[in-house]
Amino acid sequence: MERLRPTVTSLWDRAGDWILGALCFVLAMVLYLRTMAPSVATLFDDSLEFPLVAHDLAIAHPTGYPFYTLLGKAFTLAPGPNAAWSVNLVSAVAGALTVALIYLLIREMGGRRLAALLGAAALMMAPVFWSQAVIAE
């Protein structure tokens, strides 16, 4: 009878990584949403091009970025302040997903939970990664 009742430890061992991966995603999303560009960022040329391309379903400079354009269009259909904000949100969601996947990848490779959390946090707050996760790039 005891074998049928899972213990809290065994539940944590099985579901803990998915819970911590989701926590990494949520923390990254909060950070990126708080610092995301509210409209077109004038730092890079693509920050102006991608919202226009996604809104009109046009073709960006080579290679055209078809998947990014379709994702951007899907996000512009949802309610938001403007098309540029919606396309910036695509980058924020992609960045937060990457942080969560890095945590899960480190765990899959045999890393400890603390090491995986530190690796995901380091990526989340790395200046170059962070700057690309808050604008349409």
Contact map, one row per residue, 1 for C-alpha under 8 A:
11111000000000000000000000000000000000000000000000000000000000000000000000000000000000000000000000000000000000000000000000000000000000000
11111000000000000000000000000000000000000000000000000000000000000000000000000000000000000000000000000000000000000000000000000000000000000
11111100000000000000000000000000000000000000000000000000000000000000000000000000000000000000000000000000000000000000000000000000000000000
11111100000000000000000000000000000000000000000000000000000000000000000000000000000000000000000000000000000000000000000000000000000000000
11111110000000000000000000000000000000000000000000000000000000000000000000000000000000000000000000000000000000000000000000000000000000000
00111111011000000000000000000000000000000000000000000000000000000000000000000000000000000000000000000000000000000000000000000000000000000
00001111111000000000000000000000000000000000000000000000000000000000000000000000000000000000000000000000000000000000000000000000000000000
00000111111100000000000000000000000000000000000000000000000000000000000000000000000000000000000000000000000000000000000000000000000000000
00000011111110000000000000000000000000000000000000000000000000000000000000000000000000000000000000000000000000000000000000000000000000000
00000111111111000000000000000000000000000000000000000000000000000000000000000000000000000000000000000000000000000000000000000000000000000
00000111111111110000000000000000000000000000000000000000000000000000000000000000000000000000000000000000000000000000000000000000000000000
00000001111111110000000000000000000000000000000000000000000000000000000000000000000000000000000000000000000000000000000000000000000000000
00000000111111111000000000000000000000000000000000000000000000000000000000000000000000000000000000000000000000000000000000000000000000000
00000000011111111000000000000000000000000000000000000000000000000000000000000000000000000000000000000000000000000000000000000000000000000
00000000001111111110000000000000000000000000000000000000000000000000000000000000000000000000000000000000000000000000000000000000000000000
00000000001111111111000000000000000000000000000000000000000000000000000000000000000000000000000000000000000000000000000000000000000000000
00000000000011111111100000000000000000000000000000000000000000000000000000000000000000000000000000000001001000001000000000000000000000000
00000000000000111111110000000000000000000000000000000000000000000000000000000000000000000000000000000001000000000000000000000000000000000
00000000000000111111111000000000000000000000000000000000000000000000000000000000000000000000000000000000000000000000000000000000000000000
00000000000000011111111100000000000000000000000000000000000000000000000000000000000000000000000000000000000000000000000000000000000000000
00000000000000001111111110000000000000000000000000000000000000000000000000000000000000000000000000011011000000000000000000000000000000000
00000000000000000111111111000000000000000000000000000000000000000000000000000000000000000000000000010000000000000000000000000000000000000
00000000000000000011111111100000000000000000000000000000000000000000000000000000000000000000000000010000000000000000000000000000000000000
00000000000000000001111111110000000000000000000000000000000000000000000000000000000000000000000100110010000000000000100110000000000000000
00000000000000000000111111111000000000000000000000000000000000000000000000000000000000000000000110110000000000000000000000000000000000000
00000000000000000000011111111100000000000000000000000000000000000000000000000000000000000000000100000000000000000000000000000000000000000
00000000000000000000001111111110000000000000000000000000000000000000000000000000000000000000000000000000000000000000000000000000000000000
00000000000000000000000111111111000000000000000000000000000000000000000000000000000000000000001100100000000000000000000000010000000000000
00000000000000000000000011111111100000000000000000000000000000000000000000000000000000000001100100000000000000000000000000000000000000000
00000000000000000000000001111111110000000000000000000000000000000000000000000000000000000000000000000000000000000000000000000000000000000
00000000000000000000000000111111111000000000000000000000000000000000000000000000000000000000000000000000000000000000000000000000000000000
00000000000000000000000000011111111100000000000000000000000000000000000000000000000000000001000100000000000000000000000000000000010011000
00000000000000000000000000001111111100000000000000000000000000000000000000000000000000001001000000000000000000000000000000000000000001000
00000000000000000000000000000111111100000000000000000000000000000000000000000000000000000000000000000000000000000000000000000000000000000
00000000000000000000000000000011111110000000000000000000000000000000000000000000000000000000000000000000000000000000000000000000000001000
00000000000000000000000000000001111111000000000000000000000000000000000000000000000000011001000000000000000000000000000000000000000011100
00000000000000000000000000000000001111111000000000000000000000000000000000000000000010010000000000000000000000000000000000000000000001100
00000000000000000000000000000000000111110000000000000000000000000000000000000000000110000000000000000000000000000000000000000000000000000
00000000000000000000000000000000000011111000000000000000000000000000000000000000011110010000000000000000000000000000000000000000000000000
00000000000000000000000000000000000011111100001100100000000000000000000000000000000110000000000000000000000000000000000000000000000000100
00000000000000000000000000000000000010111111001100000000000000000000000000000000000000000000000000000000000000000000000000000000000000100
00000000000000000000000000000000000000011111101100000000000000000000000000000000000000000000000000000000000000000000000000000000000000000
00000000000000000000000000000000000000001111101000000000000000000000000000000000000000000000000000000000000000000000000000000000000000000
00000000000000000000000000000000000000001111111100000000000000000000000000000000000000000000000000000000000000000000000000000000000000000
00000000000000000000000000000000000000000111111110000000000000000000000000000000000000000000000000000000000000000000000000000000000000000
00000000000000000000000000000000000000000001111111000000000000000000000000000000000000000000000000000000000000000000000000000000000000011
00000000000000000000000000000000000000011111111111100000000000000000000000000000000000000000000000000000000000000000000000000000000000111
00000000000000000000000000000000000000011101111111110000000000000000000000000000000100000000000000000000000000000000000000000000000000010
00000000000000000000000000000000000000000000111111111000000100000000000000000000000000000000000000000000000000000000000000000000000000000
00000000000000000000000000000000000000000000011111111100000100000000100000000000000000100000000000000000000000000000000000000000000000011
00000000000000000000000000000000000000010000001111111110000000000000000100000000001100100000000000000000000000000000000000000000000000010
00000000000000000000000000000000000000000000000111111111010000000000000000000000001100000000000000000000000000000000000000000000000000000
00000000000000000000000000000000000000000000000011111111111100000000100000000000000000000000000000000000000000000000000000000000000000000
00000000000000000000000000000000000000000000000001111111110000000000111110010000000000100000000000000000000000000000000000000000000000000
00000000000000000000000000000000000000000000000000111111110000000000000110010000001000000000000000000000000000000000000000000000000000000
00000000000000000000000000000000000000000000000000011111110000000000000010000000000000000000000000000000000000000000000000000000000000000
00000000000000000000000000000000000000000000000000001111111000000000110010000000000000000000000000000000000000000000000000000000000000000
00000000000000000000000000000000000000000000000000011111111100000000000000000000000000000000000000000000000000000000000000000000000000000
00000000000000000000000000000000000000000000000000001000111110011100000000000000000000000000000000000000000000000000000000000000000000000
00000000000000000000000000000000000000000000000011001000011111111000000000000000000000000000000000000000000000000000000000000000000000000
00000000000000000000000000000000000000000000000000000000001111110000000000000000000000000000000000000000000000000000000000000000000000000
00000000000000000000000000000000000000000000000000000000000111111000000000000000000000000000000000000000000000000000000000000000000000000
00000000000000000000000000000000000000000000000000000000000111111000000000000000000000000000000000000000000000000000000000000000000000000
00000000000000000000000000000000000000000000000000000000001111111100000000000000000000000000000000000000000000000000000000000000000000000
00000000000000000000000000000000000000000000000000000000001101111111100000000000000000000000000000000000000000000000000000000000000000000
00000000000000000000000000000000000000000000000000000000001000011111110000000000000000000000000000000000000000000000000000000000000000000
00000000000000000000000000000000000000000000000000000000000000001111111000000000000000000000000000000000000000000000000000000000000000000
00000000000000000000000000000000000000000000000000000000000000001111111100000000000000000000000000000000000000000000000000000000000000000
00000000000000000000000000000000000000000000000001001100100000001111111110000000000000000000000000000000000000000000000000000000000000000
00000000000000000000000000000000000000000000000000000100100000000111111111000000000000000000000000000000000000000000000000000000000000000
00000000000000000000000000000000000000000000000000000100000000000011111111100000000000000100000000000000000000000000000000000000000000000
00000000000000000000000000000000000000000000000000100110000000000001111111110000000001100100000000000000000000000000000000000000000000000
00000000000000000000000000000000000000000000000000000111100000000000111111111000000000100000000000000000000000000000000000000000000000000
00000000000000000000000000000000000000000000000000000000000000000000011111111100000000000000000000000000000000000000000000000000000000000
00000000000000000000000000000000000000000000000000000000000000000000001111111100000001101100000000000000000000000000000000000000000000000
00000000000000000000000000000000000000000000000000000110000000000000000111111111011001100000000000000000000000000000000000000000000000000
00000000000000000000000000000000000000000000000000000000000000000000000011111110000000000000000000000000000000000000000000000000000000000
00000000000000000000000000000000000000000000000000000000000000000000000001111111000001000000000000000000000000000000000000000000000000000
00000000000000000000000000000000000000000000000000000000000000000000000000011111100000000000000000000000000000000000000000000000000000000
00000000000000000000000000000000000000000000000000000000000000000000000000010111111011000000000000000000000000000000000000000000000000000
00000000000000000000000000000000000000000000000000000000000000000000000000000011111011000000000000000000000000000000000000000000000000000
00000000000000000000000000000000000000100000000000000000000000000000000000010001111111000000000000000000000000000000000000000000000000000
00000000000000000000000000000000000000100000000000110010000000000000000000010001111111100000000000000000000000000000000000000000000000000
00000000000000000000000000000000000001110000000100110000000000000000000000000000011111110000000000000000000000000000000000000000000000010
00000000000000000000000000000000000011110000000000000000000000000000000000000001111111111000000000000000000000000000000000000000000000000
00000000000000000000000000000000000000000000000000000000000000000000000100110101111111111100000000000000000000000000000000000000000000000
00000000000000000000000000000000000000000000000001100100000000000000000110110000001111111110000000000000000000000000000000000000000000110
00000000000000000000000000000000000110100000000000000000000000000000000000000000000111111111000000000000000000000000000000000000000011111
00000000000000000000000000000000100100000000000000000000000000000000000000100000000011111111100000000000000000000000000000000000000001110
00000000000000000000000000000000000000000000000000000000000000000000001100100000000001111111110000000000000000000000000000000000000000010
00000000000000000000000000000000000000000000000000000000000000000000000000000000000000111111111000000000000000000000000000000000000111111
00000000000000000000000000001001100100000000000000000000000000000000000000000000000000011111111100000000000000000000000000000000000011100
00000000000000000000000000001000000000000000000000000000000000000000000000000000000000001111111110000000000000000000000000000000000010000
00000000000000000000000000000000000000000000000000000000000000000000000000000000000000000111111111000000000000000000000000000000000010000
00000000000000000000000000010000000000000000000000000000000000000000000000000000000000000011111111100000000000000000000000010000110010000
00000000000000000000000111011001000000000000000000000000000000000000000000000000000000000001111111110000000000000000000000010000000000000
00000000000000000000000010000000000000000000000000000000000000000000000000000000000000000000111111111000000000000000000000000000000000000
00000000000000000000000000000000000000000000000000000000000000000000000000000000000000000000011111111100000000000000000000000000000000000
00000000000000000000000110010000000000000000000000000000000000000000000000000000000000000000001111111110000000000000000110110000000000000
00000000000000000000111110000000000000000000000000000000000000000000000000000000000000000000000111111111000000000000000100000000000000000
00000000000000000000100000000000000000000000000000000000000000000000000000000000000000000000000011111111100000000000000000000000000000000
00000000000000000000000000000000000000000000000000000000000000000000000000000000000000000000000001111111110000000001001100000000000000000
00000000000000000000100100000000000000000000000000000000000000000000000000000000000000000000000000111111111000000001101100000000000000000
00000000000000001100100000000000000000000000000000000000000000000000000000000000000000000000000000011111111100000001000000000000000000000
00000000000000000000000000000000000000000000000000000000000000000000000000000000000000000000000000001111111110000000000000000000000000000
00000000000000000000000000000000000000000000000000000000000000000000000000000000000000000000000000000111111111110011001000000000000000000
00000000000000001000000000000000000000000000000000000000000000000000000000000000000000000000000000000011111111111001000000000000000000000
00000000000000000000000000000000000000000000000000000000000000000000000000000000000000000000000000000001111111100000000000000000000000000
00000000000000000000000000000000000000000000000000000000000000000000000000000000000000000000000000000000111111100000000000000000000000000
00000000000000000000000000000000000000000000000000000000000000000000000000000000000000000000000000000000011111110000000000000000000000000
00000000000000000000000000000000000000000000000000000000000000000000000000000000000000000000000000000000011111111011000000000000000000000
00000000000000000000000000000000000000000000000000000000000000000000000000000000000000000000000000000000011001111111000000000000000000000
00000000000000001000000000000000000000000000000000000000000000000000000000000000000000000000000000000000001000111111100000000000000000000
00000000000000000000000000000000000000000000000000000000000000000000000000000000000000000000000000000000000000011111110000000000000000000
00000000000000000000000000000000000000000000000000000000000000000000000000000000000000000000000000000000010000111111111000000000000000000
00000000000000000000000000000000000000000000000000000000000000000000000000000000000000000000000000000111011000111111111100000000000000000
00000000000000000000000100000000000000000000000000000000000000000000000000000000000000000000000000000010000000001111111110000000000000000
00000000000000000000000000000000000000000000000000000000000000000000000000000000000000000000000000000000000000000111111111000000000000000
00000000000000000000000000000000000000000000000000000000000000000000000000000000000000000000000000000110010000000011111111100000000000000
00000000000000000000000100000000000000000000000000000000000000000000000000000000000000000000000000110110000000000001111111110000000000000
00000000000000000000000100000000000000000000000000000000000000000000000000000000000000000000000000100000000000000000111111111000000000000
00000000000000000000000000000000000000000000000000000000000000000000000000000000000000000000000000000000000000000000011111111100000000000
00000000000000000000000000000000000000000000000000000000000000000000000000000000000000000000000000100000000000000000001111111100100000000
00000000000000000000000000010000000000000000000000000000000000000000000000000000000000000000001100100000000000000000000111111100110000000
00000000000000000000000000000000000000000000000000000000000000000000000000000000000000000000000000000000000000000000000011111110110000000
00000000000000000000000000000000000000000000000000000000000000000000000000000000000000000000000000000000000000000000000001111111110000000
00000000000000000000000000000000000000000000000000000000000000000000000000000000000000000000000000000000000000000000000000001111111000000
00000000000000000000000000000000000000000000000000000000000000000000000000000000000000000000000000000000000000000000000000000111111100000
00000000000000000000000000000000000000000000000000000000000000000000000000000000000000000000001000000000000000000000000000111111111110000
00000000000000000000000000000001000000000000000000000000000000000000000000000000000000000000001000000000000000000000000000011111111111000
00000000000000000000000000000000000000000000000000000000000000000000000000000000000000000000000000000000000000000000000000000011111111100
00000000000000000000000000000000000000000000000000000000000000000000000000000000000000000010000000000000000000000000000000000001111111111
00000000000000000000000000000001000100000000000000000000000000000000000000000000000000010011111000000000000000000000000000000000111111111
00000000000000000000000000000001101110000000000000000000000000000000000000000000000000011011000000000000000000000000000000000000011111110
00000000000000000000000000000000000110011000001000000000000000000000000000000000000000111011000000000000000000000000000000000000001111111
00000000000000000000000000000000000000000000011101100000000000000000000000000000000100111110000000000000000000000000000000000000000111111
00000000000000000000000000000000000000000000011001000000000000000000000000000000000000010010000000000000000000000000000000000000000110111
